[in-house]
Amino acid sequence: MRTIDHRLLIVGGGAAGLRAAIEADKHVDNLGVISKVRTLRSHSVSAQGGIAASLGNTGDNESDSWKKHLEDTIKGGADLVDRDAGEVLTQNAVENVIELEHMGVPFSRTSMGTLDQRPFGGHSLPRALYAADRTGHAIVYSLYGENVKRGTTFYDEFFVLDLLTEGRSVLGLVAYDIKTGEIVIFRAGAVILATGGPSQVYDLTSSGTASTGDGLAIALRNGIPIEDMEFIQFHPTGLKDKGILITEAARGEGGYLKNDRGERFMKRYEPENMELAPRDKVVRGMQREINEGRGINGENYLHLDLTHLSREKIKRKLPTIRELALDFANIDPVEQSIPVQPMAHYCMGGVPTDIEARVQSKEIGVAWENLYAAGEVACVSVHGANRLGTNSLLEAVTFGKRAGRFAAQQASSSDGVEVDEAVVSKYGSRIESLLENEGSVKVSELRDRLKRIMTEKCGVFRSGEDLKEALNQIYQLQEDYDGKLVVEDSSQKFNTELKMALELGNMLDYSEVIVEAALAREESRGAHFRTDYPERNDSDWLQHSLLHRDSTGEIRHQYREVDT
Ligand SMILES: Cc1cc2nc3c(=O)[nH]c(=O)nc-3n(C[C@H](O)[C@H](O)[C@H](O)COP(=O)(O)OP(=O)(O)OC[C@H]3O[C@@H](n4cnc5c(N)ncnc54)[C@H](O)[C@@H]3O)c2cc1C
């Protein structure tokens, strides 16, 4: 079996993984970045609108400060933000974005030549630095370039299946080489998980096909809890039926949301902030309009109207949005409204980490020596119950950088590490049995059933009854996966159906946790809205949820106080 050694391994080549690698390179000289897709196709590349920092240099935001940024973040997160983590995020934001600028990110500028900043929902002042509407693209390409300069080793198209562990220490990883079909052992002195989010468990999502939350399932398999998974963010403006995001910057630049009567309906729900209220509030407003029959033509979508903005502004500040609307909906936003609907976008929850990005959960006595997590897969708890736009790229680079530094300092050499070959061959057998299964249920069929259940029963509005129904259906899907799944493609090389089957196994695993956590939380807060418990309840629920699978396979619930 092929064995590859590195001092430090980073799983994920998005903003978090790439930023971690740059920082780690200052401390160790032998690190590898593994990605199941080509690194430059990681989802971070699709981020559009911007990255937050209280730079305060555009004239209308001079009074900005990290404290205001922190206050907005806590308020937007419905008070479920851990203050220590929020402070790290906001206090270091300016330094971290300036570093990006120095690495080559071409941020858009004002006519005075200073870095421009645009408004975003829930931020009390214009705070989002941006590179037109391709901010993620600019950031990922610059971080990648910096890594190439530093000689980082990249392993593209390797699918990480699991950690190799001994007690609470990580010895390395077991991965499947998508290009050859081989199982490969990676040994390492420390591992950083930067595997991104799980939005693909929903029908309509802005996230790329790789956003299947593999890191969450890896955590669950190793007895690690996942935190606050009931908080899934739906983005207000997905292009109708397409799973393509129309950035919030379109509203930041002055766009209106309108219903079938042409009303700016947000005045009913958020008269002060209107379209720039935090996302959870805008989405619920939209969903109510749709449910009450005021969607466009009575259907399940609304209009995003930019026609009152100048052609010049749209072309300069929202060029990609215009292109996407033209290419995918045959609509020119300069002249016509864009049809939009809410779609799954981001997961506030994830693998619990401390502010050094180390995986830990004191409550259930889980503290890993050399396992770290950063970016969307992690829950250091800076977004609480609802993330503000532009805070996620910031989180990815802030905690990616910290993970890189602390993991590198912790990483010992992997020389002489003994890996239990039996554990590794278990994965080889699992893949063989997936390929040999003669079941009747196709991977795509099972996956679509899961996505439908999650969307219908665990979406913007949830109820106890729906969530119980979702759980029962997920149990059924898990049984079908184990007993009836068929992978029709038996090829060794580039077997995308097999890869999809592995991802589906992961999705079925943590979907159960999302639904259980949503069922347990009998209140409404941030992105989690229970129609049967519509009020926020601080006396019982001002706490983080931590769910893990015990050794018998049962899901166990624990809770933790918010650091206020
Ligand atoms: C369309 C869109 C627009 C957005 N716009 C903004 C914005 O303007 N501002 C903002 O702040 N946030 C935005 N976000 C959110 C933000 O972009 C993401 O949360 C963030 O980029 C996540 O970065 P990441 O590094 O954690 O993960 P990702 O960029 O998703 O990268 C995950 C990496 O992990 C790898 N990986 C996953 N599983 C495995 C496995 N099993 N084996 C090996 N490798 C694996 C993948 O190959 C990939 O390299 C947007 C999100 C979307 C979807």
The ligand as an ORCA input file, in Angstrom:
! r2SCAN-3c Opt
* xyz 0 1
  C     -21.817     30.868     -3.986
  C     -21.237     31.272     -2.660
  C     -20.896     32.589     -2.427
  C     -20.353     32.972     -1.205
  N     -20.005     34.281     -1.024
  C     -19.400     34.633      0.143
  C     -18.941     35.970      0.336
  O     -19.045     36.829     -0.533
  N     -18.350     36.260      1.522
  C     -18.183     35.349      2.505
  O     -17.634     35.683      3.558
  N     -18.598     34.072      2.336
  C     -19.190     33.699      1.180
  N     -19.598     32.403      1.015
  C     -19.256     31.404      2.040
  C     -17.774     31.068      1.923
  O     -17.357     31.185      0.601
  C     -17.455     29.659      2.408
  O     -18.054     29.414      3.638
  C     -15.935     29.492      2.546
  O     -15.321     29.855      1.338
  C     -15.591     28.074      2.924
  O     -14.202     27.900      2.808
  P     -13.519     26.558      3.278
  O     -12.080     26.730      3.009
  O     -13.961     26.238      4.633
  O     -14.147     25.425      2.336
  P     -14.234     25.195      0.756
  O     -13.792     26.373     -0.022
  O     -15.590     24.667      0.512
  O     -13.162     24.060      0.502
  C     -13.326     22.741      0.964
  C     -12.135     21.923      0.524
  O     -12.169     20.660      1.151
  C     -11.922     19.654      0.208
  N     -12.579     18.429      0.678
  C     -13.838     18.282      1.159
  N     -14.064     17.010      1.503
  C     -12.925     16.326      1.235
  C     -12.539     14.973      1.344
  N     -13.372     14.021      1.807
  N     -11.291     14.619      0.956
  C     -10.435     15.545      0.458
  N     -10.765     16.842      0.321
  C     -11.984     17.223      0.707
  C     -12.496     20.191     -1.077
  O     -11.940     19.539     -2.192
  C     -12.071     21.660     -0.967
  O     -10.739     21.806     -1.396
  C     -20.153     32.003     -0.201
  C     -20.500     30.689     -0.428
  C     -21.048     30.321     -1.637
  C     -21.439     28.888     -1.812
*
